[in-house]
Amino acid sequence: MAQLLGKKKLTASFAIAFVLQIAACSSHNPSADDNQNINNNSLIIEPASIIPVIDGKATAAGVYVHNYSNETLENITYEATITDSTKENLSVVPHQCASIAANSSCLLMFYTPALTQQYDSGSTLLTAHFNGYKSKQIISYSYIASKNYSGVSFNGDLTIPGTGKYGTVYAFGGQQASFRNIGFYPENSSIGIVNGLENGYVNIGSNKVIPLEIKAAENITAIQVSLTPYLEDEINFKQLSSEEELSNIIHSQQTQKSLQAGNIQDITIIPEFRANLVIGAVPTLNAEKESNAIVTIANNGVTAASDLKLAVLPGETAITISKSDVTNPCSNSLAAGASCTLGLIY
């Protein structure tokens, strides 16, 4: 399966325009480290949607780290590797999630860098080191103008690579508003929120981002599911007679003052065993000062991605792809849990 990813338009101070053609059903981002001792089974930094950097200010957020093994994992350390040399790195809060119980999750907190302008974005390759092994995930973030959002909102979609697996999404309040007693209604039983709420609800402060851990069911009825926020105070649960009635009430609220139809989190579940590639943020270059950039790709799926074909958009002659002068260069395959890098030359 081929995909077109990461297309951006060239300007005087241009954003790199290119497409990666990937003949392996997937996409994800890597870093300049190697792929030795990858363990993609025991400890997983969860796939995540895009973190909103509200009005460009450095934002406190986090990602859930899940221990899929049947024993406690200890002495875990974390390393953040910037995938765009023009940006500051994500800053992981030290001394947390060093020990995670069997079949449990831990919220690894960090701060995104500040972003200077609308439509700006960045990404970091986050690596967990444990028992001589490592596990990788690309964490992406983008500038959000709070004035353009109302009610409880999300940023970007989430893909969970497998049934029974987990992922992290991010809720925030638009218009710099705060909200109390927010619940979230899954479209059906294929997904559920397992961490981030207290008694089924959460308070969202002004300019705050709330990480929520999502689990895909073992037996799913749909591969594409939505998650809708609602205000607990606006629903009289005692008078509801069925889940269908609750669904109708919640979806009718999407046109009301507090919740709008655009404030829905879309989640895709990959039901079969396969690769899932993710590409890091494409750097923005100043044509007068810079002539090359590095992009990271990672495979957060459960099988190797083979037959990778990397190319610029047909007809685009200003950009070429280079596999020299980069550490851990991409080849025609990428193991599950691994990452690689490629150079872009203008």
SEROTOR-481894 format. One record per residue (C-alpha): x, y, z. Coordinates in steps of 0.5 Angstrom, whole numbers, padded with zeros to 4 digits, always signed. Example, Ala and Ser with C-alpha at 12.3 -4.5 7.8 and 13.67 -1.06 7.14 Angstrom:
BEGIN
+0025-0009+0016/+0027-0002+0014/
END
This chain:
BEGIN
+0000+0000+0000/+0003+0007-0002/+0002+0013+0002/+0003+0021+0001/+0006+0024+0007/+0008+0031+0009/+0007+0035+0003/+0009+0042+0004/+0009+0048+0000/+0016+0052-0002/+0016+0059+0000/+0022+0065+0000/+0023+0062+0007/+0021+0056+0005/+0018+0049+0009/+0021+0043+0005/+0016+0040+0000/+0016+0033-0001/+0012+0026-0001/+0015+0020+0002/+0012+0014-0002/+0012+0008+0003/+0010+0001+0000/+0009-0002+0007/+0002+0001+0010/+0005+0006+0015/+0009+0012+0017/+0013+0014+0024/+0019+0018+0026/+0026+0016+0028/+0032+0019+0031/+0040+0019+0030/+0041+0013+0035/+0042+0006+0033/+0037+0001+0033/+0041-0004+0037/+0037-0008+0043/+0030-0006+0041/+0024-0009+0045/+0017-0007+0042/+0014-0012+0046/+0015-0011+0054/+0015-0003+0055/+0012+0001+0050/+0012+0009+0050/+0005+0010+0047/+0003+0013+0040/+0000+0019+0041/-0004+0025+0038/-0001+0032+0036/+0000+0036+0043/-0003+0043+0042/+0002+0048+0044/-0003+0053+0046/-0001+0060+0043/+0006+0058+0042/+0008+0058+0050/+0012+0052+0052/+0006+0047+0055/+0006+0042+0060/+0004+0035+0057/+0006+0028+0058/+0005+0021+0054/+0003+0014+0058/+0008+0009+0058/+0005+0002+0058/+0008-0004+0061/+0005-0010+0057/+0010-0015+0061/+0008-0020+0067/+0013-0017+0071/+0015-0010+0074/+0020-0006+0070/+0025-0002+0074/+0031+0003+0073/+0027+0005+0067/+0031+0012+0064/+0028+0016+0058/+0032+0020+0053/+0029+0026+0048/+0033+0027+0042/+0030+0033+0037/+0029+0031+0030/+0029+0038+0028/+0036+0042+0029/+0032+0048+0028/+0028+0047+0034/+0029+0046+0042/+0028+0039+0045/+0022+0037+0049/+0024+0037+0056/+0022+0031+0060/+0021+0032+0068/+0026+0027+0071/+0026+0022+0076/+0019+0019+0074/+0016+0013+0071/+0023+0009+0073/+0019+0003+0076/+0012+0001+0072/+0008-0005+0075/+0006-0011+0071/+0001-0010+0066/+0000-0002+0068/+0001+0005+0065/+0005+0011+0068/+0004+0018+0065/+0011+0021+0063/+0011+0028+0064/+0015+0033+0060/+0014+0040+0057/+0014+0042+0050/+0018+0047+0047/+0015+0054+0045/+0013+0055+0038/+0014+0062+0035/+0008+0062+0030/+0002+0059+0028/+0002+0053+0024/+0009+0052+0027/+0010+0045+0029/+0016+0040+0032/+0017+0033+0034/+0022+0029+0039/+0024+0022+0039/+0023+0019+0046/+0027+0013+0048/+0026+0009+0054/+0032+0005+0056/+0030-0001+0061/+0034-0008+0062/+0039-0007+0057/+0033-0006+0052/+0030+0000+0049/+0023+0003+0046/+0022+0009+0042/+0016+0013+0040/+0016+0020+0036/+0012+0025+0040/+0009+0031+0035/+0007+0038+0037/+0004+0044+0034/+0002+0051+0035/-0005+0052+0037/-0009+0059+0037/-0013+0058+0043/-0018+0064+0040/-0020+0059+0034/-0023+0054+0039/-0029+0054+0043/-0031+0049+0048/-0027+0042+0050/-0022+0041+0044/-0017+0036+0041/-0011+0036+0036/-0010+0031+0031/-0012+0024+0030/-0009+0018+0034/-0008+0011+0031/-0007+0005+0035/-0003-0001+0032/-0007-0007+0035/-0013-0009+0039/-0012-0009+0046/-0007-0004+0045/-0006+0003+0048/-0005+0011+0046/-0005+0018+0049/-0010+0024+0046/-0010+0031+0049/-0016+0035+0051/-0016+0043+0052/-0020+0048+0053/-0021+0053+0047/-0022+0061+0048/-0017+0060+0054/-0023+0058+0058/-0023+0053+0064/-0028+0047+0064/-0031+0043+0070/-0034+0036+0070/-0032+0034+0063/-0034+0027+0061/-0032+0024+0054/-0037+0019+0050/-0034+0014+0046/-0038+0012+0039/-0038+0005+0041/-0035+0000+0046/-0029-0001+0041/-0025+0004+0045/-0025+0007+0052/-0021+0012+0057/-0017+0008+0062/-0013+0014+0065/-0014+0021+0066/-0021+0022+0069/-0023+0022+0076/-0030+0018+0077/-0031+0019+0070/-0030+0026+0069/-0024+0031+0069/-0023+0039+0070/-0019+0043+0065/-0016+0049+0067/-0015+0055+0062/-0009+0054+0058/-0008+0047+0060/-0007+0040+0056/-0010+0034+0059/-0007+0027+0057/-0012+0021+0057/-0010+0014+0056/-0014+0010+0051/-0015+0003+0050/-0017-0001+0044/-0022-0007+0046/-0020-0014+0044/-0026-0015+0040/-0028-0009+0036/-0034-0007+0032/-0031-0001+0028/-0024+0001+0026/-0025+0008+0026/-0029+0011+0033/-0030+0018+0035/-0029+0021+0042/-0034+0026+0044/-0033+0031+0050/-0040+0033+0054/-0041+0037+0060/-0044+0033+0066/-0048+0038+0069/-0052+0039+0063/-0054+0032+0063/-0059+0029+0068/-0057+0021+0068/-0062+0019+0072/-0067+0020+0067/-0064+0017+0062/-0067+0010+0060/-0061+0007+0055/-0055+0009+0052/-0058+0011+0045/-0061+0016+0049/-0055+0018+0052/-0052+0018+0045/-0057+0023+0042/-0057+0028+0048/-0049+0028+0047/-0049+0029+0040/-0054+0034+0040/-0050+0038+0044/-0045+0039+0039/-0048+0045+0036/-0049+0048+0043/-0045+0054+0046/-0040+0049+0050/-0039+0044+0045/-0038+0044+0038/-0038+0038+0032/-0031+0040+0031/-0029+0038+0038/-0029+0031+0037/-0023+0026+0037/-0022+0021+0032/-0019+0015+0033/-0017+0009+0028/-0015+0002+0030/-0011-0002+0026/-0014-0009+0027/-0009-0014+0024/-0001-0015+0025/+0003-0010+0021/+0008-0004+0020/+0005+0003+0022/+0010+0008+0020/+0010+0015+0023/+0014+0021+0020/+0017+0027+0025/+0016+0034+0023/+0019+0037+0017/+0023+0043+0019/+0022+0050+0016/+0028+0052+0013/+0031+0059+0011/+0033+0059+0004/+0038+0064+0005/+0042+0061+0011/+0040+0053+0011/+0041+0048+0005/+0039+0041+0008/+0035+0038+0014/+0034+0032+0017/+0027+0028+0018/+0026+0022+0023/+0022+0016+0021/+0019+0011+0026/+0016+0004+0026/+0011+0003+0032/+0007-0003+0029/+0008-0010+0031/+0011-0012+0024/+0017-0010+0020/+0016-0005+0014/+0019-0008+0008/+0020-0005+0001/+0020+0002+0003/+0021+0007-0003/+0023+0014-0001/+0022+0019-0006/+0020+0027-0007/+0014+0029-0010/+0014+0028-0017/+0016+0034-0021/+0019+0037-0015/+0026+0038-0017/+0028+0043-0011/+0029+0038-0006/+0033+0031-0006/+0033+0026-0001/+0040+0024+0002/+0042+0017+0006/+0049+0020+0007/+0051+0025+0012/+0046+0022+0017/+0046+0018+0023/+0042+0011+0022/+0040+0012+0015/+0034+0009+0013/+0034+0003+0008/+0029-0001+0004/+0026-0004+0011/+0025-0002+0018/+0024-0007+0024/+0018-0006+0029/+0020-0001+0034/+0026+0002+0030/+0027+0009+0027/+0032+0012+0022/+0033+0018+0019/+0034+0021+0012/+0037+0028+0009/+0033+0033+0005/+0038+0037+0001/+0035+0044-0002/
END
